Amino acid sequence: MNAVTQICAALASVILIAVFPAEAFFIGRPSVQRFLGVEPERLEDVHLWSFNIGFRNALAGVGTLIGLVMVNTGDVATGTVVVVVGLVYMLGTALAMGLSDLLGYWRPRGGSVRGTLASSVLPAGALVALAV
């Protein structure tokens, strides 16, 4: 696995793990709500999903980091599979966020563009770098 793939995968993983506490535990803070695009009056509606999605994202980040450790400690084939699964999860969920916006589920419409782009770049870059 090349260095670009590993760096992109590691950065994407660390970001998911770092954002987890905000999504899961600090969603009530106005700065976190602005960062995540949550309207304060809809906080009760999103707290359940923000906790669960945050936890799932943290697990994907941890799993991908474990895959990177495996790649670099001799179990290249299995580690690569673990990393690719984590990256596909990250990219797939980012694209699903964009799709939900296109379907009109995000309020206001277009509000997910920043998050979709930000959460897509690193896993997509890692997968492209792995493929070439």
C-alpha positions as CSV (number, residue, x, y, z in Angstrom):
1,M,0.0,0.0,0.0
2,N,1.5,3.3,-1.1
3,A,2.2,6.3,1.2
4,V,-0.5,8.5,-0.3
5,T,-3.2,5.9,0.5
6,Q,-1.9,5.4,4.0
7,I,-1.7,9.1,4.8
8,C,-5.2,9.9,3.4
9,A,-6.6,6.9,5.2
10,A,-5.0,7.8,8.5
11,L,-6.1,11.4,8.3
12,A,-9.7,10.5,7.5
13,S,-9.6,8.0,10.4
14,V,-8.3,10.5,12.9
15,I,-10.8,13.1,11.8
16,L,-13.7,10.7,12.3
17,I,-12.4,9.7,15.7
18,A,-11.8,13.4,16.7
19,V,-15.3,14.5,15.6
20,F,-17.0,11.6,17.6
21,P,-17.1,13.4,21.0
22,A,-18.7,16.4,19.3
23,E,-21.4,14.4,17.6
24,A,-22.0,12.1,20.6
25,F,-21.6,14.2,23.7
26,F,-21.3,17.9,22.8
27,I,-24.1,18.3,20.3
28,G,-25.8,20.7,22.7
29,R,-23.1,23.3,22.3
30,P,-23.9,26.1,19.8
31,S,-20.4,25.9,18.3
32,V,-20.8,22.1,17.6
33,Q,-24.3,22.7,16.2
34,R,-22.9,25.3,13.7
35,F,-20.0,22.9,12.8
36,L,-22.3,20.0,12.2
37,G,-25.1,22.1,10.5
38,V,-27.7,21.3,13.2
39,E,-30.4,23.8,13.8
40,P,-30.8,24.4,17.6
41,E,-34.6,24.0,17.5
42,R,-34.2,20.6,15.9
43,L,-31.6,19.3,18.4
44,E,-33.9,16.7,20.0
45,D,-34.7,15.3,16.5
46,V,-31.1,14.7,15.6
47,H,-29.4,13.8,18.9
48,L,-30.1,10.1,18.6
49,W,-28.7,9.9,15.0
50,S,-25.7,12.1,15.9
51,F,-24.7,9.8,18.8
52,N,-25.1,6.7,16.7
53,I,-23.4,8.0,13.6
54,G,-20.6,9.5,15.6
55,F,-20.0,6.1,17.2
56,R,-20.1,4.3,13.9
57,N,-17.7,6.8,12.4
58,A,-15.3,6.4,15.3
59,L,-15.4,2.6,14.8
60,A,-14.7,3.0,11.1
61,G,-11.8,5.2,12.0
62,V,-10.4,2.8,14.6
63,G,-10.9,-0.1,12.2
64,T,-9.1,1.6,9.4
65,L,-6.2,2.5,11.7
66,I,-6.0,-1.1,12.8
67,G,-5.8,-2.1,9.1
68,L,-3.0,0.4,8.6
69,V,-1.1,-1.1,11.5
70,M,-1.6,-4.6,10.0
71,V,-0.3,-3.4,6.6
72,N,2.8,-2.0,8.2
73,T,3.5,-5.0,10.5
74,G,3.5,-7.7,7.9
75,D,-0.1,-8.7,7.2
76,V,-0.4,-6.6,4.1
77,A,-3.3,-8.5,2.4
78,T,-5.6,-8.6,5.3
79,G,-4.7,-5.1,6.4
80,T,-5.4,-3.8,2.9
81,V,-8.9,-5.4,3.0
82,V,-9.6,-3.8,6.4
83,V,-8.4,-0.4,5.2
84,V,-10.4,-0.6,1.9
85,V,-13.6,-1.6,3.8
86,G,-13.1,1.4,6.1
87,L,-12.5,3.7,3.2
88,V,-15.5,2.5,1.3
89,Y,-17.7,3.0,4.4
90,M,-16.4,6.5,4.8
91,L,-16.9,7.4,1.2
92,G,-20.3,5.7,0.9
93,T,-21.7,7.4,4.0
94,A,-20.3,10.8,2.8
95,L,-22.0,10.3,-0.6
96,A,-25.2,9.2,1.2
97,M,-25.2,12.5,3.0
98,G,-25.1,14.3,-0.3
99,L,-27.8,12.1,-1.7
100,S,-30.1,12.8,1.2
101,D,-29.7,16.5,0.5
102,L,-30.5,16.0,-3.2
103,L,-33.7,14.1,-2.1
104,G,-34.7,17.0,0.1
105,Y,-34.1,15.4,3.5
106,W,-31.5,18.1,4.6
107,R,-32.8,21.4,5.8
108,P,-32.0,23.8,4.4
109,R,-31.5,22.2,1.1
110,G,-27.9,22.4,0.0
111,G,-26.8,22.4,3.7
112,S,-24.8,19.2,3.4
113,V,-22.5,20.3,0.5
114,R,-19.7,21.4,2.7
115,G,-19.8,18.3,4.9
116,T,-20.2,16.0,1.9
117,L,-17.2,17.4,0.1
118,A,-15.1,17.5,3.3
119,S,-15.8,13.9,4.3
120,S,-15.4,12.6,0.7
121,V,-12.0,14.0,-0.3
122,L,-9.7,11.9,1.9
123,P,-11.3,8.5,1.5
124,A,-11.8,9.0,-2.3
125,G,-8.2,10.2,-2.6
126,A,-7.0,7.1,-0.7
127,L,-9.0,4.7,-2.9
128,V,-7.8,6.4,-6.1
129,A,-4.2,6.3,-4.9
130,L,-4.5,2.7,-4.0
131,A,-6.0,1.9,-7.4
132,V,-3.1,3.5,-9.4
